[in-house]
Amino acid sequence: MPPTTAPESLVPLPPAVFHILLSLADEDRHGYAIIQDIAARTGGEVTLGAGTLYRSIQRMLEQDLIVESGSRPAPEADDERRRYYRVTAFGRKVARAEAERLAGLVQLARQSGVMPRKV
């Protein structure tokens, strides 16, 4: 995707993509660490398989949502086969657009009585 693409044009995001963006929002991670982080953040309710993760990562790289990170941990704490990923500024904007879309849906659910209104 060209950098001139509007973030809103990519929403709604597939759930796996949104979870990966959230996982990478606070630090660079390699694939297995992304899987572990998503499982931890969701209390085990969301578990990504390796195939889903790496297909999503490939698409996200093509869309400029993430990039491979050049920084790595110390060699004794790393495996040279790992690839680390970092969210881009565009990826953050897309994640924000998706979060706003979801918040809007929650607001509609409250207005319709499907969910209780905040007190």
N, C-alpha and C positions, 0 to 999 in steps of 0.2 A: 504494500500500500504506500502511496506517496505521502510524505509528511504533511501535505496540504489536506488530507482527508479529515473530515470533521469527526471528532470522537463519537458523537451521537450516531453516526452512520454505521457503526459496528455493533450497536446494541439492538436487541438483547444479545448478551454474550452466552455462549454455552456455559453451564455451571462449572465445568472443569476449568475453563479459561479464567473465569472470575476467581475461582479458588487459587489458581496458580498466581494470578496477579496479586492477590492478597498475601500469599505466602512470600512473594518476592518484594513486597512493599517495604519491609523493614531490614532486609539483608539479602545479599547474594546467596544462592543455594544451588547445589547440584541436584540432579533428578531424584535420587532416593531421599534426600533431605526434604525436598518439596513434598513428596508422598507422605513422609512422616509428619511434617508440619501441618499439612491439611488434615490428616487423621487426628492429630492432637487438638487443633483448633476447633474441630467439629465433634469432639468427644467420640470419635470413631464412626460417626454417622456417614461421613464421606470418605471413601477409600478409592484412590485412583489406581488402576492397574498400570503397568509399565507401558503397554501399548497406547492406552488413552493419553497418558502423560506425554509420551514422546511424539505422538501425532499432533497433540495440542501445541507442544513446544515448537515443532516445525512450522505450523501455521502461524503461531505468534511471532516467530522470527521473521517470517515473510511479511507480516503486517506491521513490523516495527514496534510491536508491543513490548518485546524483550530483546536483549542482545546477549551474546556470550560475554561473560566478564573476563577481563584480562587479569584481575587480581586473584590470587590464590592463597590459601593458608600455608603455613610453614611446611616444607616438604615432608617432615616426619609426621605431620598430622594430616597428610593428604594422600590421595591415590592419583597418580598422574593421568589415569584414564578418565577421571571425572571431568565433566564440563560444568562450569558454573554459569548461572544466568542472572541477569540484572534487569529490572523493569526500566523502561525508557520513560522520558517525560511524557511522550505520547501515550504510552501504556498507562501511566498514572491518570491521565485525563480520561481515557476510556474507562478505567475502573471507577473513577468518580461519576462519570455519566451513567454507568450501570447501577451504581449504588443509589444515585438520585432517582433512576427509573424504578428501582425496587422500593425505595421509600415512598414514591408516589403511589405504587400499588397498595402498599400497606395503608396509606391514608385513604384510598378509595375503599378498601375493605372495612376500615373503621367507620367511614361515612355511611356505608351500606348496612352496617350492623353485623357484618360477618365476624368482625373482631370488636372487642370492647374498646370504647374510646379511652384515651389516656385520662387519668384523673389528676 
